[in-house]
Amino acid sequence: LTTPPAKLNEIANAAAAKYNQLASTSSSAIQDDDQLDFGFLSSDDQLFLYETVSVLIVTCNLQPNLKAQLMKNLLQVPVASFAELMNKYCELSDEKMKLIYAKCLYTIMSVASRASKGFSNQMKLKDCACVEIFLEILRIFLPAINITTHKHLVHAGIRQYFHRMIVCLDNEVLEYLPLTIEHLLKLGNEPKDLHDLLPLINQILSKYKLQIVSFVQHILMQLVNSILNFVNSIPAEIVNNSHKAIAASAAQMTSSILVPGQTVPSTPSLGALFNNSAALALATNITIVQNNELDAQLLQDIQILYKSYYQFLLNIVNNELVDIVANQDANDIYKIFYTLLQGALLGYQDTPKVCFQIIRKFITVFGKFIFNLSLLSSINAFFF
């Protein structure tokens, strides 16, 4: 704090120049032994150094255009190699080498994300004339979303960068979000894919609220159906060998929320949901342990995803965006409500509390328009 501004500017400029030299050497250092050579610095040290230099640039006493030039100089070398590394990745057939290049791509995206940590809600990119610099970096990174072989690694880097841009930018990043999220949702063929995507959707809901409602309405049932498809993918032997009490509770719920004489809606996906009530019960109760390690991992991934799904619905409620659900088809609302009842009855730890919060808000806001009085009476009788 006592360093003269001129000296601080000199430190920032020198550090950026020195680190670019080091980064230039390390970014191309892929060795024959399939290891990345980072010279004198570990990968974590590199990221910390980028963050430190970024803080120096943002806080130094320079005009915004000069800060922007320093930031551009800092990121120019690693970002410039991104497209080349990605093209090389796509050309390779050797899986070990592809993994190494995927790690390089992830490191570059992490570098840019950490460099953005010099900015905050109080000191945004526009205050330092850096908006276009980081948007251009985003445009360079986006083609990597098509990588599927090591998508857990590469897509994690893209999500990380988006998380930072949502913090540091205002509406400038909005135009890039819908296509990116839809693409990630489309590629989500494992429970972990959707679990990792939900925090990003929650972040944009919390920040942009009404600006993003129509888009979230559009993808909501695609997201819900993908989650329920994972539930229905639980092997029958896992369901059949689980606690009979869990399956019995699921059957009890099915009969309790259906009014006498009422049939399950004929929508195929909804019929599958009710037919696999025991599997849905497993998804909401993490206390069940399977003997088979692979089965246990699959079940745990689905259970963690389901918990994230409830947090997502709670986020919708807390941000007063219930219209996202209310504007869905009646059968789809019924489907969502059923999953909430299941979580309220059989959920683990704080899941029942979360589900009850959501159910209460749903009934308060639009329950009388969606559920007939006899159905609501059955729900009340079941729980109370």
C-alpha positions as CSV (number, residue, x, y, z in Angstrom):
1,L,0.0,0.0,0.0
2,T,2.9,2.3,0.6
3,T,4.6,1.5,-2.8
4,P,4.7,4.7,-5.0
5,P,2.3,4.3,-8.0
6,A,5.2,4.7,-10.5
7,K,7.0,1.8,-8.9
8,L,3.9,-0.3,-8.8
9,N,3.4,0.3,-12.5
10,E,7.0,-0.8,-13.2
11,I,6.5,-4.0,-11.2
12,A,3.3,-4.9,-13.0
13,N,4.9,-4.2,-16.4
14,A,8.1,-6.2,-15.6
15,A,6.2,-9.1,-14.1
16,A,3.9,-9.4,-17.1
17,A,6.9,-9.4,-19.5
18,K,8.9,-11.8,-17.4
19,Y,6.1,-14.3,-17.0
20,N,5.2,-14.2,-20.7
21,Q,8.7,-15.3,-21.4
22,L,8.3,-18.2,-19.0
23,A,4.9,-19.1,-20.2
24,S,6.1,-19.2,-23.8
25,T,8.7,-21.8,-22.9
26,S,6.4,-24.0,-20.8
27,S,3.4,-23.9,-23.0
28,S,5.2,-25.8,-25.8
29,A,7.1,-28.2,-23.5
30,I,5.5,-31.5,-24.3
31,Q,8.1,-34.2,-23.7
32,D,8.7,-37.6,-25.1
33,D,7.9,-39.2,-21.7
34,D,4.3,-37.8,-22.0
35,Q,4.9,-35.3,-19.2
36,L,4.4,-31.5,-19.2
37,D,7.5,-29.6,-18.3
38,F,6.7,-26.5,-16.4
39,G,10.3,-25.5,-15.7
40,F,10.7,-23.9,-12.3
41,L,7.0,-23.6,-11.5
42,S,4.3,-26.1,-10.8
43,S,1.0,-25.7,-12.6
44,D,-0.6,-24.2,-9.5
45,D,2.3,-21.7,-9.1
46,Q,1.8,-20.6,-12.7
47,L,-1.9,-19.9,-12.1
48,F,-1.2,-18.1,-8.9
49,L,1.4,-15.9,-10.6
50,Y,-1.1,-15.0,-13.4
51,E,-3.6,-14.0,-10.8
52,T,-1.0,-12.0,-8.9
53,V,0.1,-10.1,-12.0
54,S,-3.5,-9.5,-12.9
55,V,-4.2,-7.9,-9.5
56,L,-1.2,-5.7,-9.9
57,I,-2.4,-4.5,-13.3
58,V,-6.0,-3.9,-12.2
59,T,-5.0,-2.0,-9.0
60,C,-2.0,0.0,-10.3
61,N,-2.4,3.7,-11.0
62,L,-2.6,3.6,-14.8
63,Q,-5.1,4.8,-17.3
64,P,-7.6,2.1,-18.4
65,N,-6.2,1.8,-21.9
66,L,-2.7,1.1,-20.5
67,K,-4.1,-1.5,-18.1
68,A,-5.8,-3.1,-21.1
69,Q,-2.5,-3.3,-23.0
70,L,-0.8,-4.9,-20.0
71,M,-3.5,-7.4,-19.6
72,K,-3.4,-8.2,-23.3
73,N,0.4,-8.7,-23.1
74,L,0.0,-11.0,-20.2
75,L,-2.4,-13.4,-21.9
76,Q,-1.2,-13.1,-25.5
77,V,1.3,-15.9,-25.5
78,P,-0.8,-18.7,-23.8
79,V,-4.0,-17.8,-25.6
80,A,-2.3,-17.6,-29.0
81,S,-1.3,-21.2,-28.7
82,F,-4.8,-22.5,-27.9
83,A,-6.1,-22.9,-31.5
84,E,-2.9,-24.6,-32.6
85,L,-3.0,-27.1,-29.7
86,M,-6.7,-27.8,-30.3
87,N,-6.1,-28.5,-34.0
88,K,-3.3,-30.8,-33.0
89,Y,-5.5,-32.6,-30.5
90,C,-8.1,-33.2,-33.2
91,E,-5.5,-34.6,-35.6
92,L,-4.1,-37.1,-33.0
93,S,-5.3,-40.7,-32.7
94,D,-3.0,-41.7,-29.8
95,E,-5.2,-41.4,-26.6
96,K,-2.2,-40.8,-24.3
97,M,-1.1,-37.8,-26.4
98,K,-4.7,-36.5,-26.8
99,L,-4.9,-36.5,-23.0
100,I,-1.7,-34.4,-22.7
101,Y,-3.1,-31.9,-25.2
102,A,-6.4,-31.8,-23.4
103,K,-4.5,-31.0,-20.2
104,C,-2.7,-28.2,-22.1
105,L,-6.0,-26.8,-23.3
106,Y,-7.4,-26.9,-19.8
107,T,-4.3,-25.2,-18.4
108,I,-4.7,-22.3,-20.9
109,M,-8.3,-21.8,-20.0
110,S,-7.4,-21.9,-16.3
111,V,-4.7,-19.3,-16.9
112,A,-7.3,-16.9,-18.5
113,S,-9.8,-17.6,-15.7
114,R,-7.2,-16.9,-12.9
115,A,-6.1,-13.7,-14.7
116,S,-9.7,-12.5,-14.5
117,K,-9.6,-12.8,-10.7
118,G,-7.9,-9.4,-10.6
119,F,-11.5,-8.1,-11.4
120,S,-14.6,-8.4,-9.2
121,N,-18.1,-7.1,-8.9
122,Q,-16.6,-3.8,-7.7
123,M,-13.9,-3.6,-10.4
124,K,-15.3,-5.0,-13.6
125,L,-13.6,-5.5,-16.9
126,K,-15.2,-2.4,-18.4
127,D,-13.5,-0.3,-15.7
128,C,-10.2,-1.3,-17.2
129,A,-11.2,-1.3,-20.8
130,C,-10.7,-5.1,-20.9
131,V,-14.1,-6.3,-22.0
132,E,-13.2,-7.0,-25.6
133,I,-10.0,-8.7,-24.6
134,F,-11.7,-11.3,-22.5
135,L,-14.6,-11.7,-24.9
136,E,-12.2,-12.4,-27.7
137,I,-10.6,-15.0,-25.5
138,L,-14.0,-16.5,-24.9
139,R,-14.6,-16.7,-28.7
140,I,-11.2,-18.5,-29.1
141,F,-12.1,-21.0,-26.4
142,L,-15.7,-21.8,-27.5
143,P,-14.8,-24.2,-30.4
144,A,-13.3,-26.6,-27.8
145,I,-16.9,-27.3,-26.7
146,N,-17.1,-29.8,-29.6
147,I,-14.4,-31.9,-28.0
148,T,-15.9,-35.1,-26.6
149,T,-13.1,-37.5,-26.0
150,H,-11.8,-35.8,-22.9
151,K,-14.8,-33.6,-22.4
152,H,-14.7,-33.7,-18.5
153,L,-11.4,-31.9,-18.7
154,V,-11.9,-29.5,-21.6
155,H,-15.5,-28.6,-20.8
156,A,-14.5,-28.0,-17.2
157,G,-12.1,-25.3,-18.5
158,I,-14.9,-23.7,-20.6
159,R,-17.4,-23.7,-17.7
160,Q,-14.7,-22.2,-15.4
161,Y,-14.1,-19.4,-17.8
162,F,-17.9,-18.7,-18.1
163,H,-18.2,-18.6,-14.4
164,R,-15.6,-15.9,-14.2
165,M,-17.1,-13.9,-17.1
166,I,-20.5,-13.9,-15.5
167,V,-18.9,-12.3,-12.4
168,C,-16.8,-9.8,-14.3
169,L,-19.1,-8.8,-17.2
170,D,-22.6,-7.6,-17.4
171,N,-24.8,-8.4,-20.3
172,E,-21.9,-8.7,-22.7
173,V,-21.6,-12.5,-22.1
174,L,-25.4,-13.2,-22.4
175,E,-25.3,-13.9,-26.1
176,Y,-22.8,-16.7,-25.7
177,L,-24.7,-18.6,-22.9
178,P,-27.7,-20.2,-24.6
179,L,-25.9,-22.0,-27.4
180,T,-23.2,-23.1,-25.0
181,I,-25.5,-24.5,-22.4
182,E,-27.7,-26.2,-24.9
183,H,-24.6,-27.8,-26.5
184,L,-23.3,-29.0,-23.1
185,L,-26.7,-30.3,-22.2
186,K,-26.9,-32.2,-25.5
187,L,-23.5,-33.8,-24.8
188,G,-24.4,-34.7,-21.3
189,N,-24.5,-38.5,-21.5
190,E,-23.3,-39.1,-17.9
191,P,-24.8,-37.9,-14.6
192,K,-21.6,-36.0,-13.8
193,D,-22.1,-33.9,-17.0
194,L,-25.4,-32.5,-15.9
195,H,-24.2,-32.2,-12.3
196,D,-21.3,-30.0,-13.4
197,L,-23.6,-27.9,-15.7
198,L,-26.2,-27.1,-13.1
199,P,-24.1,-24.6,-11.1
200,L,-23.5,-22.6,-14.3
201,I,-27.3,-22.5,-14.9
202,N,-27.9,-21.5,-11.3
203,Q,-25.3,-18.7,-11.6
204,I,-27.0,-17.1,-14.7
205,L,-30.4,-17.5,-13.1
206,S,-29.2,-15.6,-10.0
207,K,-27.6,-12.8,-11.9
208,Y,-29.7,-12.3,-15.0
209,K,-33.1,-13.4,-13.7
210,L,-35.9,-12.2,-16.0
211,Q,-33.4,-11.8,-18.9
212,I,-32.8,-15.5,-19.0
213,V,-36.3,-16.8,-18.1
214,S,-37.4,-17.7,-21.6
215,F,-34.2,-19.6,-22.3
216,V,-34.5,-21.6,-19.1
217,Q,-38.1,-22.3,-19.8
218,H,-37.0,-23.7,-23.1
219,I,-34.4,-26.1,-21.7
220,L,-36.1,-27.0,-18.4
221,M,-37.8,-30.2,-19.5
222,Q,-34.9,-31.3,-21.6
223,L,-32.9,-31.1,-18.4
224,V,-35.5,-32.8,-16.2
225,N,-36.0,-35.6,-18.8
226,S,-32.2,-36.2,-19.0
227,I,-32.1,-36.5,-15.2
228,L,-35.0,-38.9,-15.2
229,N,-33.5,-40.9,-18.0
230,F,-30.4,-41.5,-15.8
231,V,-32.7,-42.6,-13.0
232,N,-34.5,-45.0,-15.3
233,S,-31.1,-46.3,-16.4
234,I,-30.3,-47.8,-13.0
235,P,-30.0,-51.5,-13.7
236,A,-33.0,-53.6,-12.7
237,E,-31.0,-55.8,-10.5
238,I,-29.9,-52.8,-8.4
239,V,-33.5,-51.8,-7.9
240,N,-34.7,-55.3,-7.3
241,N,-32.0,-56.0,-4.7
242,S,-32.4,-52.7,-2.8
243,H,-34.2,-52.2,0.4
244,K,-37.8,-53.5,0.1
245,A,-38.9,-50.6,2.4
246,I,-37.7,-48.1,-0.2
247,A,-39.6,-49.7,-3.0
248,A,-42.6,-50.0,-0.8
249,S,-42.4,-46.4,0.1
250,A,-42.2,-45.5,-3.5
251,A,-45.3,-47.6,-4.3
252,Q,-47.1,-46.0,-1.3
253,M,-46.3,-42.5,-2.8
254,T,-47.6,-43.5,-6.2
255,S,-50.9,-44.6,-4.8
256,S,-51.1,-41.6,-2.4
257,I,-50.7,-38.9,-4.9
258,L,-53.2,-40.4,-7.4
259,V,-56.8,-39.7,-6.6
260,P,-59.1,-42.7,-6.7
261,G,-60.2,-43.3,-10.3
262,Q,-57.4,-41.1,-11.7
263,T,-54.9,-42.6,-14.1
264,V,-51.3,-41.7,-14.8
265,P,-51.0,-39.3,-17.7
266,S,-50.3,-41.2,-21.0
267,T,-47.1,-39.3,-21.8
268,P,-44.5,-42.1,-22.3
269,S,-41.8,-40.5,-20.3
270,L,-44.2,-39.9,-17.4
271,G,-45.4,-43.4,-17.6
272,A,-41.8,-44.6,-17.4
273,L,-41.3,-42.4,-14.4
274,F,-44.2,-43.9,-12.4
275,N,-43.3,-47.4,-13.5
276,N,-39.8,-47.0,-12.1
277,S,-40.8,-45.5,-8.7
278,A,-38.4,-47.7,-6.9
279,A,-35.5,-46.5,-9.1
280,L,-36.5,-42.9,-8.3
281,A,-36.6,-43.8,-4.6
282,L,-33.0,-45.0,-4.9
283,A,-32.0,-41.7,-6.6
284,T,-33.2,-39.7,-3.7
285,N,-31.8,-41.8,-0.9
286,I,-28.0,-42.0,-0.7
287,T,-27.9,-44.4,2.3
288,I,-28.3,-47.5,0.1
289,V,-24.9,-49.2,-0.6
290,Q,-24.5,-51.7,-3.4
291,N,-22.1,-54.6,-3.3
292,N,-20.9,-54.0,-6.9
293,E,-18.4,-51.1,-7.0
294,L,-19.4,-49.9,-10.5
295,D,-23.1,-50.1,-9.6
296,A,-22.4,-48.1,-6.4
297,Q,-20.6,-45.4,-8.3
298,L,-23.4,-45.1,-10.9
299,L,-25.9,-44.8,-8.1
300,Q,-23.9,-42.3,-6.2
301,D,-23.4,-40.1,-9.4
302,I,-27.2,-40.1,-10.0
303,Q,-27.9,-39.3,-6.3
304,I,-25.5,-36.4,-6.4
305,L,-27.1,-35.2,-9.6
306,Y,-30.6,-35.4,-8.1
307,K,-29.4,-33.3,-5.1
308,S,-28.1,-30.7,-7.6
309,Y,-31.5,-30.8,-9.4
310,Y,-33.4,-30.0,-6.2
311,Q,-31.0,-27.1,-5.5
312,F,-31.7,-25.9,-9.1
313,L,-35.5,-25.9,-8.4
314,L,-34.9,-24.1,-5.1
315,N,-32.9,-21.5,-6.9
316,I,-35.8,-20.9,-9.3
317,V,-38.1,-20.4,-6.3
318,N,-35.7,-18.2,-4.3
319,N,-35.3,-15.9,-7.3
320,E,-39.1,-15.5,-7.8
321,L,-38.9,-17.2,-11.2
322,V,-41.6,-19.9,-10.7
323,D,-43.0,-19.0,-14.1
324,I,-40.2,-21.1,-15.5
325,V,-42.1,-24.1,-14.2
326,A,-45.6,-22.7,-14.4
327,N,-45.4,-22.2,-18.1
328,Q,-44.6,-25.8,-18.8
329,D,-47.2,-28.3,-20.0
330,A,-49.5,-29.7,-17.2
331,N,-48.0,-33.2,-17.6
332,D,-44.5,-31.8,-17.2
333,I,-45.4,-29.9,-14.1
334,Y,-47.0,-33.0,-12.7
335,K,-43.7,-34.8,-13.4
336,I,-41.6,-32.2,-11.6
337,F,-44.0,-32.2,-8.7
338,Y,-43.8,-35.9,-8.4
339,T,-40.0,-35.8,-8.1
340,L,-40.3,-33.2,-5.4
341,L,-42.7,-35.4,-3.4
342,Q,-40.3,-38.3,-3.8
343,G,-37.4,-36.2,-2.4
344,A,-39.6,-34.9,0.4
345,L,-40.5,-38.4,1.5
346,L,-37.2,-40.3,0.9
347,G,-34.5,-37.7,0.6
348,Y,-31.3,-37.9,2.6
349,Q,-30.1,-35.2,5.1
350,D,-31.3,-31.8,4.0
351,T,-33.1,-32.9,0.8
352,P,-36.6,-33.2,2.4
353,K,-36.3,-29.7,3.8
354,V,-35.4,-28.3,0.3
355,C,-38.2,-30.2,-1.4
356,F,-40.8,-29.0,1.1
357,Q,-39.6,-25.4,0.6
358,I,-40.1,-25.8,-3.2
359,I,-43.5,-27.6,-2.8
360,R,-44.8,-24.9,-0.5
361,K,-43.9,-22.1,-3.0
362,F,-45.3,-24.1,-6.0
363,I,-48.7,-24.6,-4.3
364,T,-48.8,-21.0,-3.1
365,V,-48.0,-19.5,-6.5
366,F,-49.8,-21.7,-8.9
367,G,-51.0,-24.9,-7.3
368,K,-54.7,-24.1,-7.6
369,F,-54.4,-23.7,-11.3
370,I,-52.5,-27.0,-11.9
371,F,-53.8,-29.4,-9.3
372,N,-57.4,-30.1,-8.6
373,L,-58.6,-29.9,-5.0
374,S,-58.9,-33.7,-4.6
375,L,-55.3,-34.1,-5.6
376,L,-54.1,-31.5,-3.2
377,S,-56.2,-33.1,-0.5
378,S,-54.5,-36.4,-1.2
379,I,-51.1,-34.7,-0.9
380,N,-52.0,-33.1,2.4
381,A,-53.3,-36.4,3.8
382,F,-50.2,-38.2,2.7
383,F,-47.8,-35.8,4.4
384,F,-49.8,-34.4,7.3
